[in-house]
Amino acid sequence: MPSSSKGSWILVGVLLVAAAVPCLAVPLYAKEDPTLAGFPFYFWFQLALIPCSVLFTTIAYFVAKAAFRRDRAAAGRPWKEGGQ
Amino acid sequence: MSAVAVSVFAFLFLLVTILGFSAARWRRAKSMDNLDEWGLGGRGFGTFVAWFLIGGDLYTAYTFIAVPATLFAGSAVGFFAVPYTILVYPIIFAFLPKLWSVSHKHGYVTPADFVVGRYGSRSLGLAVAITGLLATMPYIALQLVGMEVVLEVMGLQSDSSNWFIRDLPLFIAFAVLAAYTYSSGLRAPALIAFVKDSLIYIVIIVAIIYIPSQLGGWGNIFDTVQNSFDTFNTENADAIAAGDAAPKALFPSQAAGQWAYASLALGSALALFMYPHSITGVLSTRSRNVIRRNASLLPAYSFLLGLLALLGFVALAAGVMVGDPPNPQLAIPQLFEDQFPAWFAGVAYAAVVIGALVPAAIMSIAAANLWTRNIYKAYLKPDATPQDEAKQAKIVSLIVKFGALIFVLALSKSYAINLQLLGGVWILQTLPAIVVGLYTRWFHRWAVLAGWAVGMAYGTYVAYGVSSPTQEHFGGPLAPFPGTETPIYIALTAFLLNIVVVVVLTPILRALKVPDGEDATVAADYTVDAGDEGIVEELSSTTEVR
């Protein structure tokens, strides 16, 4: 990959890790309090992780799309609007 | 049995049957006589269709029944389905676009096709194909288990002691499914998935708002469940201490349970996209971009699954009766029966049964593709034409489904559940061949095959040794990590062993100059996209891609 897009790909990696890893830190959220609308922390925290994860993967999608096009252009194989 | 519920159910079932058969004409191709059309729907699905198809694929009727059932039964790790689906999407995002590109470039239909091309090893391809078939078959059988519990609660099963008469409604539902999968291929589940997901969404949203309001709100539900678990643990303190009963809890508060929880989520997420049916869904998309866009949109389903899982607690708080001896899998359909008006209960039943039809169709297509490409064409009839392949795959899709049906009805249900557990352990052992293969050819092909064999054997052996209060063997997915007391998902331990074997053997085989297979792919193949030369946007039977 050309150096111009290296930073973008690292950013994509960081975003994906940020989307995935928090739910594995079980000891941090396996507790009762504080409750929200009757839900113990354990349950509402994990449900709340879902939209956060969506946010990170969505940003990663746009960064990756731009980086992919730059890489292709740099390799002399410009990307054409094919599907969507 | 309520006549209203059954009528609503029958109407919705009829609707998807018509959709299933008319799907053959949807996005019509010149001919269905090849695997790209029948088995991958023409490889032309956009973001919208793919969202429903992949979602329909992953969230199966068995999930809808089994995940809440584990919470209902008081398993502290039952909620792992949520972190599991959170982990799945970054994983898809990272590696499936590469698999899409190389598969489109070379006309690969199955993951085993890719492995054969990348490693130049037909034996490794066969190993991946057989693992896929072994893991998929019990998964299809479990969809039937999901349908069966709904039919049971609806009162559609007669009391006859003859298993054929008793399960006639199940037979009819499955025969209809088999017929339209045969004629329409992957287009049928893709179209029906719209109905399935809409129904499921409506039912769950209504259930999650309406039922708790009837039960005094969520706070009250969690309190009732906690009290019920505390009572159980006090009354059964001796049995729990003796290991004859498992303690119940809302969530894992001890380190051991937390390790189990995280390892189940991670292992299942890694395994999911090794299943042939998930890869079938992904390869049917129109472009690379569709995959990544979907990876950011699909978590909407995760939220649904999380809420659905909690219905297990709702059922417990509602005092749902699940028979004697108790069968927790009846909890959700029985909750619908008890709490909803008859007509809406009919909608809910239809949602679960249609939710079984979609994945069962995709899984049988994926299994048929694997058989046809990697066993039939690779070993039995190398000169098979695309027409021969499509014909073979259609017949195999029928055999696979009826095999699963007989399996569930004639044998005990617990066989299907045990095999499904093993399926997850087995399928993860194909990850080094498929995923690592997408990034590097450093692994030696024989090392990958040896790692696979060791992982399969170890995982099966350990799973066999797990006993539970109700079962002597295959009692659960967890076993202590070697050298510790900490329970870990067996699939993950076997996978680590698999990787160690591959990494140790690769340099040895290279030093011994054992011939490594020829790689049919080049680096640029992994970044091609729709619109590139040689990548046809939407395939039709007149286009020869191989």
Boltz contact constraints between the chains, C-beta under 6 A:
constraints:
  - contact:
      token1: [A, 16]
      token2: [B, 90]
      max_distance: 6.0
  - contact:
      token1: [A, 19]
      token2: [B, 90]
      max_distance: 6.0
  - contact:
      token1: [A, 20]
      token2: [B, 87]
      max_distance: 6.0
  - contact:
      token1: [A, 20]
      token2: [B, 90]
      max_distance: 6.0
  - contact:
      token1: [A, 23]
      token2: [B, 83]
      max_distance: 6.0
  - contact:
      token1: [A, 23]
      token2: [B, 86]
      max_distance: 6.0
  - contact:
      token1: [A, 24]
      token2: [B, 262]
      max_distance: 6.0
  - contact:
      token1: [A, 26]
      token2: [B, 258]
      max_distance: 6.0
  - contact:
      token1: [A, 26]
      token2: [B, 261]
      max_distance: 6.0
  - contact:
      token1: [A, 26]
      token2: [B, 262]
      max_distance: 6.0
  - contact:
      token1: [A, 27]
      token2: [B, 258]
      max_distance: 6.0
  - contact:
      token1: [A, 30]
      token2: [B, 251]
      max_distance: 6.0
  - contact:
      token1: [A, 30]
      token2: [B, 252]
      max_distance: 6.0
  - contact:
      token1: [A, 30]
      token2: [B, 253]
      max_distance: 6.0
  - contact:
      token1: [A, 30]
      token2: [B, 258]
      max_distance: 6.0
  - contact:
      token1: [A, 38]
      token2: [B, 217]
      max_distance: 6.0
  - contact:
      token1: [A, 38]
      token2: [B, 218]
      max_distance: 6.0
  - contact:
      token1: [A, 38]
      token2: [B, 219]
      max_distance: 6.0
  - contact:
      token1: [A, 39]
      token2: [B, 218]
      max_distance: 6.0
  - contact:
      token1: [A, 42]
      token2: [B, 251]
      max_distance: 6.0
  - contact:
      token1: [A, 46]
      token2: [B, 82]
      max_distance: 6.0
  - contact:
      token1: [A, 47]
      token2: [B, 306]
      max_distance: 6.0
  - contact:
      token1: [A, 49]
      token2: [B, 86]
      max_distance: 6.0
  - contact:
      token1: [A, 50]
      token2: [B, 299]
      max_distance: 6.0
  - contact:
      token1: [A, 50]
      token2: [B, 302]
      max_distance: 6.0
  - contact:
      token1: [A, 50]
      token2: [B, 303]
      max_distance: 6.0
  - contact:
      token1: [A, 53]
      token2: [B, 86]
      max_distance: 6.0
  - contact:
      token1: [A, 53]
      token2: [B, 299]
      max_distance: 6.0
  - contact:
      token1: [A, 54]
      token2: [B, 299]
      max_distance: 6.0
  - contact:
      token1: [A, 57]
      token2: [B, 89]
      max_distance: 6.0
  - contact:
      token1: [A, 57]
      token2: [B, 93]
      max_distance: 6.0
  - contact:
      token1: [A, 57]
      token2: [B, 295]
      max_distance: 6.0
  - contact:
      token1: [A, 57]
      token2: [B, 296]
      max_distance: 6.0
  - contact:
      token1: [A, 58]
      token2: [B, 296]
      max_distance: 6.0
  - contact:
      token1: [A, 61]
      token2: [B, 292]
      max_distance: 6.0
  - contact:
      token1: [A, 61]
      token2: [B, 296]
      max_distance: 6.0
  - contact:
      token1: [A, 80]
      token2: [B, 531]
      max_distance: 6.0
  - contact:
      token1: [A, 82]
      token2: [B, 287]
      max_distance: 6.0
  - contact:
      token1: [A, 82]
      token2: [B, 529]
      max_distance: 6.0
  - contact:
      token1: [A, 82]
      token2: [B, 530]
      max_distance: 6.0
  - contact:
      token1: [A, 82]
      token2: [B, 531]
      max_distance: 6.0
  - contact:
      token1: [A, 82]
      token2: [B, 537]
      max_distance: 6.0
  - contact:
      token1: [A, 83]
      token2: [B, 286]
      max_distance: 6.0
  - contact:
      token1: [A, 83]
      token2: [B, 287]
      max_distance: 6.0
  - contact:
      token1: [A, 83]
      token2: [B, 530]
      max_distance: 6.0
